[in-house]
Amino acid sequence: MARAALTGGVMSRHAAATIQGVAKHAADAGRPQVQWRVVMTTIALLAGGAAWLAADYGMRHGALFLIGAGCGLVLSHAAFGFTAAFRAFVTTGDGRGLRAQMLMLAVATLLFAPILSSGRGPGTASGEALAPAGISVLVGAFLFGIGMQLGGGCGSGTIYHLGAGTTALAFTLVGFVAGSVIATFHMPFWWAAPSLGEVSLGEAAGWPEAVALQLVAFGLIAALSWWIERRLGRRHLTRPSIRGWARLVHGPWPLAAGGVALACLNTLTLVVAGHPWTITWAFSLWGAKLLGAAGYDLSAVPFWTGDFQRAALAAPVLADVTSVMDLGLVLGAALSAGLAGGFGAARHIWPRRAAAGVLGGLLLGYGSRIAFGCNIGAFFGGIASTSLHGWFWGLAALLGTPVGVKLRARFGVDSNP
C-alpha cells in the first residue's frame, strides 16, 4: 500500500455564525474590527514555530508548517466547506459549495498531472494518493459522511474551527482521535475486504486521457448541480457587504477563489512533502501515542508494525509532517478569525451538542481510517491523483450525508447556539 494511503477536510453552522457576526459588524461599522492581539500572537507563533521547526527538523518541516497555516487561513477566510456544502446540496439543492469543490479538483488535477506523470517534483520524489478502491472505502466514507454532519465538521473543518475559537469542536476532535485509533485495531479485517486494488486512472489510461476524463466528470457534476438549483427555483443574489481590499483582508473570500487557492496549496504540499495534503493520519498517531504513554503495548497490533508506523511512534510528534501541517492549520485559522474580528465567536457548549460531537467524531475517526483518509487525504488528494478510491470516497460520503442530517436534527445541533 502506498505511504500516501496511510496518511489519511468545510463550513459548519459555527463558521456560518462567525461569518454572519462579521457581516453584522461590517453593516454597523463599515468593516470588521481586527482583533490585533489574536493576529499578532498568531503571527509570532507562526514565525517562531517555523524557525524552530526548520532548525530542529529541517527547512521542509518549517515550510510545511507555513503551508498548513495557509490552508487554514484559506479554509476560514473563504468559509470553504465540505460538511455544509454536502448538507446544503442534499437538503435544499444548493450546489454552490459542490461546484466550488469541482473547480478545486479540476485545478488540482491539472497541477498534479505533470508532477505525478514524471514521478518527481522539484527537488523531491512526488507520489500520488493511492489506496485500494473497495468495500473499506465505501463503508468508511459513508460513516464519515454521517459523522461530519453530526460532529459539525470534517477533518480539516474540526481543527480549523478550533483554531478560530469554536470550543465545541473540541468534543468532535476527542471523538475523532479515539475513533481513528480504534480503527487501527480492526485494519486486518478491512484490508481483507473485497477491493479492486489501487487503481490510478493516470497510469491505467494514460495521464492526458485521465485528466480529460476527470475534467469532463467535474463539468458534468457542476452542470447537474446548477440544473437542480434551477429546477428548485434557487436564486443566489446576495452580495458581500465588504468589498475590495477590505474583503481581501477580512473575508469572506469567494468560494471559487478559495477552491483555486486550496488546489495550489495542495500542489505545493505534493512538491515539498512528496505526497498530497493529509489530515487524519495525525489523529491516529496522537491516539496511539496517548495509549503508549498510558502503558499500552501496540507492538501486537498489525497496523502499527509497519516500518512507517513504527518509526512514527518512536519519533517525537513534531517529526511527523502531517501533525506539523495540522498545527499550522490551527494557527492559520486563528489568524483568519482575528483578521475577520470573529475569533471565539461561537463558544456555547450544550450537553446534546457535546454528545453529538463525540459520537460524530468517533464516526469520523473510524471512517477516515478504514477509508484511507478523509475529504482532504482521500477525496481531494485521491481524485487529484486520479485514484479511483477518491471517487468511491466522494460518492459514499455524499450518500451518508442525509443520514447524518437526520441524526443532526435528533440531537438538536442546529437549534443550539
C-alpha positions as CSV (number, residue, x, y, z in Angstrom):
1,M,0.0,0.0,0.0
2,A,1.3,3.4,-0.9
3,R,2.6,5.6,2.0
4,A,0.2,8.3,1.0
5,A,-2.7,5.9,1.6
6,L,-1.6,5.5,5.2
7,T,-1.5,9.2,5.9
8,G,-5.2,9.6,5.6
9,G,-11.0,18.4,5.2
10,V,-15.9,22.9,5.5
11,M,-18.3,25.4,6.6
12,S,-20.4,24.2,9.6
13,R,-23.0,26.3,11.3
14,H,-20.2,27.6,13.6
15,A,-18.4,29.0,10.6
16,A,-21.6,30.5,9.3
17,A,-22.2,32.1,12.7
18,T,-18.8,33.6,12.6
19,I,-19.3,35.0,9.1
20,Q,-22.7,36.3,10.0
21,G,-21.2,38.0,13.0
22,V,-18.6,39.6,10.9
23,A,-21.2,40.7,8.3
24,K,-23.3,42.3,11.0
25,H,-20.4,44.2,12.4
26,A,-19.5,45.3,8.8
27,A,-23.0,46.6,8.4
28,D,-22.8,48.6,11.6
29,A,-19.2,49.9,11.4
30,G,-18.3,49.6,7.7
31,R,-15.8,46.8,8.2
32,P,-14.9,44.2,10.9
33,Q,-12.7,45.2,13.8
34,V,-9.4,43.4,13.6
35,Q,-8.6,41.5,16.9
36,W,-5.0,42.7,16.9
37,R,-3.9,40.7,20.0
38,V,-5.0,37.5,18.2
39,V,-3.4,38.5,15.0
40,M,0.0,39.5,16.4
41,T,0.1,36.5,18.7
42,T,-0.6,34.1,15.8
43,I,1.9,35.7,13.6
44,A,4.6,35.5,16.3
45,L,3.7,31.8,16.9
46,L,3.9,31.1,13.1
47,A,7.2,32.8,12.7
48,G,8.7,31.3,15.8
49,G,7.3,27.9,15.1
50,A,8.6,27.8,11.5
51,A,12.1,28.9,12.6
52,W,12.2,26.4,15.4
53,L,11.0,23.5,13.2
54,A,13.5,24.5,10.4
55,A,16.3,24.5,12.9
56,D,15.4,21.1,14.6
57,Y,13.9,19.2,11.7
58,G,14.9,20.9,8.5
59,M,13.6,23.6,6.2
60,R,11.0,21.1,4.8
61,H,9.2,21.0,8.2
62,G,9.2,24.7,8.6
63,A,7.8,25.2,5.1
64,L,5.1,22.6,5.6
65,F,4.1,24.3,8.9
66,L,3.6,27.5,7.0
67,I,1.8,25.8,4.1
68,G,-0.6,24.3,6.7
69,A,-1.2,27.8,8.0
70,G,-2.0,28.9,4.5
71,C,-4.6,26.1,4.2
72,G,-6.2,27.1,7.5
73,L,-6.4,30.8,6.5
74,V,-7.9,30.0,3.1
75,L,-10.5,27.5,4.6
76,S,-11.5,30.0,7.2
77,H,-11.4,33.2,5.0
78,A,-13.3,31.6,2.2
79,A,-15.6,29.6,4.5
80,F,-14.8,26.8,2.1
81,G,-16.9,23.8,3.0
82,F,-17.3,20.1,2.6
83,T,-19.7,19.4,5.5
84,A,-22.0,22.3,4.9
85,A,-21.7,22.0,1.1
86,F,-22.8,18.4,1.1
87,R,-25.6,19.2,3.6
88,A,-26.8,22.2,1.5
89,F,-26.9,20.1,-1.7
90,V,-28.8,17.1,-0.3
91,T,-31.3,19.2,1.8
92,T,-32.0,22.3,-0.4
93,G,-30.4,21.6,-3.7
94,D,-27.9,24.5,-3.2
95,G,-24.9,23.4,-5.3
96,R,-22.6,26.4,-4.9
97,G,-20.3,24.6,-2.5
98,L,-20.3,21.5,-4.6
99,R,-19.4,23.5,-7.7
100,A,-16.5,25.1,-5.8
101,Q,-15.2,21.7,-4.9
102,M,-15.4,20.7,-8.6
103,L,-13.3,23.7,-9.5
104,M,-10.8,22.9,-6.8
105,L,-10.5,19.4,-8.0
106,A,-10.2,20.4,-11.7
107,V,-7.4,22.9,-10.9
108,A,-5.6,20.3,-8.7
109,T,-5.9,17.6,-11.3
110,L,-4.3,19.9,-13.9
111,L,-1.5,20.9,-11.5
112,F,-0.8,17.4,-10.1
113,A,-0.7,15.6,-13.5
114,P,2.7,16.9,-14.8
115,I,4.3,16.2,-11.4
116,L,2.9,12.7,-10.9
117,S,3.4,11.6,-14.5
118,S,7.1,12.5,-14.3
119,G,7.4,10.9,-10.9
120,R,9.2,13.8,-9.4
121,G,8.6,17.3,-8.2
122,P,11.3,20.0,-8.0
123,G,13.8,18.5,-5.5
124,T,11.7,15.7,-4.1
125,A,10.1,12.4,-5.2
126,S,6.4,13.0,-5.5
127,G,3.8,10.2,-5.0
128,E,0.1,10.2,-5.7
129,A,-2.5,9.5,-3.0
130,L,-3.3,5.9,-4.0
131,A,-5.3,3.4,-1.9
132,P,-7.4,0.3,-2.6
133,A,-10.8,1.1,-4.1
134,G,-13.1,-1.3,-2.3
135,I,-15.6,-2.0,0.5
136,S,-13.5,-0.4,3.2
137,V,-13.5,2.9,1.4
138,L,-17.3,2.8,0.7
139,V,-18.1,1.9,4.3
140,G,-15.6,4.3,5.8
141,A,-16.6,7.2,3.7
142,F,-20.3,6.5,4.4
143,L,-19.6,6.6,8.1
144,F,-17.6,9.7,7.6
145,G,-20.5,11.4,5.8
146,I,-22.7,10.7,8.8
147,G,-20.1,11.8,11.3
148,M,-19.2,15.1,9.7
149,Q,-22.8,16.2,9.8
150,L,-23.3,15.1,13.4
151,G,-19.9,16.3,14.6
152,G,-20.2,19.7,12.8
153,G,-17.0,19.4,10.7
154,C,-14.8,17.1,8.7
155,G,-11.1,16.5,9.3
156,S,-9.8,20.0,8.4
157,G,-13.1,21.6,9.5
158,T,-12.7,20.3,13.0
159,I,-9.3,21.7,13.6
160,Y,-9.8,24.9,11.7
161,H,-12.9,25.7,13.7
162,L,-11.0,25.0,16.9
163,G,-8.3,27.4,15.6
164,A,-11.0,30.0,15.1
165,G,-12.0,29.6,18.8
166,T,-15.1,27.4,18.3
167,T,-14.6,25.4,21.5
168,A,-17.5,23.0,20.9
169,L,-15.4,21.3,18.2
170,A,-13.0,20.0,20.9
171,F,-15.5,17.3,21.6
172,T,-15.5,16.3,18.0
173,L,-11.7,16.2,18.0
174,V,-11.7,13.9,21.1
175,G,-14.0,11.5,19.4
176,F,-12.1,11.8,16.1
177,V,-8.8,10.8,17.8
178,A,-10.5,7.9,19.7
179,G,-12.3,6.6,16.6
180,S,-9.2,6.8,14.5
181,V,-7.0,4.8,16.8
182,I,-9.8,2.2,17.5
183,A,-10.0,1.6,13.8
184,T,-6.3,0.7,13.7
185,F,-7.1,-2.4,15.7
186,H,-9.5,-3.6,13.0
187,M,-7.5,-2.9,9.9
188,P,-6.6,-6.5,9.1
189,F,-10.4,-7.1,8.6
190,W,-10.8,-4.1,6.3
191,W,-7.6,-4.9,4.4
192,A,-9.1,-8.3,3.6
193,A,-12.4,-6.8,2.4
194,P,-13.2,-7.1,-1.4
195,S,-11.3,-4.5,-3.4
196,L,-10.3,-3.6,-6.9
197,G,-6.9,-2.7,-5.6
198,E,-5.0,0.5,-6.1
199,V,-6.3,2.0,-9.4
200,S,-4.6,5.0,-10.9
201,L,-6.6,6.3,-13.9
202,G,-3.5,8.2,-15.0
203,E,-1.4,5.0,-15.1
204,A,-4.2,2.8,-16.4
205,A,-5.5,5.0,-19.2
206,G,-2.6,7.5,-19.7
207,W,-2.3,10.9,-18.0
208,P,-3.7,13.1,-20.8
209,E,-6.7,10.8,-21.1
210,A,-7.3,10.5,-17.4
211,V,-7.1,14.3,-16.9
212,A,-9.6,14.9,-19.7
213,L,-11.9,12.3,-18.3
214,Q,-11.9,13.8,-14.9
215,L,-12.4,17.4,-16.2
216,V,-15.5,16.2,-18.1
217,A,-16.8,14.5,-14.9
218,F,-16.2,17.7,-12.9
219,G,-18.1,19.7,-15.6
220,L,-21.0,17.3,-15.6
221,I,-21.3,17.3,-11.9
222,A,-21.2,21.1,-11.8
223,A,-23.8,21.3,-14.6
224,L,-26.1,18.8,-12.8
225,S,-25.9,20.8,-9.6
226,W,-26.8,24.0,-11.5
227,W,-29.7,22.3,-13.2
228,I,-31.1,21.0,-9.9
229,E,-30.9,24.5,-8.5
230,R,-32.8,25.9,-11.4
231,R,-35.4,23.2,-11.2
232,L,-35.9,24.0,-7.5
233,G,-36.1,27.7,-8.2
234,R,-33.0,28.6,-6.2
235,R,-31.5,32.1,-6.7
236,H,-28.4,33.4,-5.0
237,L,-28.3,37.1,-5.3
238,T,-26.7,38.1,-2.0
239,R,-23.6,40.2,-2.2
240,P,-20.9,40.6,0.5
241,S,-21.1,43.9,2.4
242,I,-17.3,44.1,2.4
243,R,-15.5,44.6,-0.9
244,G,-12.2,45.5,-2.4
245,W,-9.0,45.4,-0.3
246,A,-11.1,45.2,2.9
247,R,-12.6,41.9,1.7
248,L,-9.2,40.6,0.9
249,V,-8.0,41.2,4.4
250,H,-11.2,40.5,6.4
251,G,-13.0,38.0,4.2
252,P,-15.2,36.3,3.3
253,W,-13.4,35.4,0.1
254,P,-15.4,34.0,-2.9
255,L,-15.7,30.2,-2.8
256,A,-14.1,30.0,-6.3
257,A,-11.0,31.8,-5.0
258,G,-10.8,29.5,-2.0
259,G,-11.0,26.4,-4.2
260,V,-8.2,27.6,-6.5
261,A,-6.0,28.6,-3.6
262,L,-6.5,25.2,-1.9
263,A,-5.6,23.4,-5.1
264,C,-2.4,25.5,-5.4
265,L,-1.5,24.8,-1.7
266,N,-2.1,21.1,-2.1
267,T,0.2,21.1,-5.1
268,L,2.8,22.9,-3.1
269,T,2.4,20.2,-0.4
270,L,2.9,17.5,-3.0
271,V,6.1,19.1,-4.1
272,V,7.5,19.8,-0.6
273,A,6.2,16.7,1.3
274,G,6.4,14.2,-1.5
275,H,2.7,13.4,-1.2
276,P,-0.6,15.3,-1.2
277,W,-2.1,17.1,1.8
278,T,-3.4,14.8,4.5
279,I,-5.1,15.4,7.9
280,T,-6.3,12.4,9.8
281,W,-3.1,10.2,9.9
282,A,-2.0,12.6,12.7
283,F,-5.1,11.8,14.7
284,S,-4.3,8.1,14.6
285,L,-0.7,8.8,15.7
286,W,-1.8,11.1,18.5
287,G,-4.2,8.5,19.9
288,A,-1.6,5.8,19.6
289,K,1.0,7.9,21.5
290,L,-1.6,8.5,24.2
291,L,-2.1,4.8,24.5
292,G,1.6,4.2,24.6
293,A,2.0,6.8,27.4
294,A,-0.7,5.0,29.3
295,G,1.3,1.8,29.1
296,Y,-0.5,0.0,26.3
297,D,1.8,-2.0,24.1
298,L,0.9,-1.6,20.4
299,S,3.6,-4.0,19.1
300,A,1.0,-6.8,18.6
301,V,-1.4,-4.6,16.6
302,P,-0.7,-5.3,12.9
303,F,-1.4,-1.7,11.7
304,W,1.4,-0.4,14.0
305,T,4.0,-3.0,12.9
306,G,4.8,-1.4,9.5
307,D,8.1,0.4,9.1
308,F,6.5,3.8,8.7
309,Q,4.1,3.4,11.6
310,R,6.8,2.1,14.0
311,A,9.1,4.9,13.1
312,A,6.3,7.5,13.6
313,L,5.6,6.0,17.1
314,A,9.2,6.1,18.1
315,A,9.8,9.7,16.9
316,P,8.5,12.9,18.5
317,V,5.1,14.1,17.3
318,L,6.7,17.2,15.6
319,A,8.8,14.9,13.5
320,D,5.5,13.9,11.7
321,V,4.8,16.3,8.8
322,T,1.0,15.7,9.0
323,S,1.0,16.7,12.6
324,V,3.1,19.8,11.8
325,M,0.7,20.8,9.0
326,D,-2.4,20.3,11.3
327,L,-0.9,22.6,13.9
328,G,-0.1,25.1,11.2
329,L,-3.7,24.9,10.0
330,V,-5.0,25.7,13.5
331,L,-2.8,28.9,13.7
332,G,-3.8,29.9,10.1
333,A,-7.5,29.7,11.0
334,A,-6.8,31.7,14.2
335,L,-5.1,34.4,12.1
336,S,-8.1,34.4,9.7
337,A,-10.6,34.7,12.6
338,G,-8.5,37.5,14.1
339,L,-8.5,39.5,10.9
340,A,-12.2,39.0,10.5
341,G,-12.9,40.0,14.0
342,G,-14.6,36.7,14.7
343,F,-12.2,34.8,17.0
344,G,-14.1,32.9,19.7
345,A,-17.5,34.0,18.2
346,A,-19.1,30.6,19.0
347,R,-18.3,29.3,22.5
348,H,-21.6,28.0,23.8
349,I,-21.4,24.2,24.5
350,W,-24.7,22.5,25.1
351,P,-24.7,18.9,26.5
352,R,-26.5,17.5,23.5
353,R,-24.1,19.3,21.2
354,A,-21.2,17.9,23.1
355,A,-22.6,14.4,22.8
356,A,-23.2,14.8,19.1
357,G,-19.7,16.0,18.7
358,V,-18.2,13.0,20.4
359,L,-20.4,10.5,18.5
360,G,-19.8,12.3,15.2
361,G,-16.0,12.4,16.0
362,L,-16.0,8.6,16.6
363,L,-17.6,8.0,13.2
364,L,-15.2,10.5,11.6
365,G,-12.1,8.9,13.0
366,Y,-13.1,5.3,12.4
367,G,-14.5,6.1,8.9
368,S,-11.4,8.0,7.8
369,R,-9.0,5.4,8.9
370,I,-10.7,2.5,7.1
371,A,-11.3,4.7,4.1
372,F,-7.6,5.6,3.9
373,G,-8.3,9.2,4.5
374,C,-10.9,12.0,4.9
375,N,-12.2,14.6,2.5
376,I,-8.7,16.0,2.2
377,G,-6.4,13.0,2.0
378,A,-8.8,10.6,0.2
379,F,-11.3,12.8,-1.7
380,F,-9.2,15.8,-2.6
381,G,-5.8,14.2,-2.8
382,G,-7.1,10.9,-4.2
383,I,-9.2,12.4,-7.0
384,A,-6.4,15.0,-7.9
385,S,-4.1,12.0,-8.1
386,T,-6.6,10.2,-10.5
387,S,-7.1,7.5,-7.9
388,L,-10.3,5.5,-8.2
389,H,-10.7,5.3,-4.4
390,G,-11.1,9.1,-4.3
391,W,-14.2,8.8,-6.5
392,F,-15.5,6.0,-4.4
393,W,-15.0,8.1,-1.3
394,G,-16.9,11.1,-2.6
395,L,-19.9,9.1,-3.7
396,A,-20.2,7.2,-0.4
397,A,-19.7,10.3,1.8
398,L,-22.5,12.1,-0.2
399,L,-24.8,9.1,0.4
400,G,-24.0,9.2,4.1
401,T,-24.9,12.9,4.4
402,P,-28.7,12.5,4.6
403,V,-28.4,10.0,7.4
404,G,-26.1,12.5,9.2
405,V,-28.5,15.3,8.7
406,K,-31.3,13.3,10.3
407,L,-29.2,12.4,13.3
408,R,-28.1,16.1,13.5
409,A,-31.8,17.1,13.9
410,R,-32.4,14.4,16.5
411,F,-29.6,15.8,18.6
412,G,-30.9,19.4,18.0
413,V,-27.5,20.6,16.7
414,D,-28.9,23.3,14.6
415,S,-31.2,24.6,17.3
416,N,-28.3,25.1,19.8
417,P,-26.2,28.3,19.8
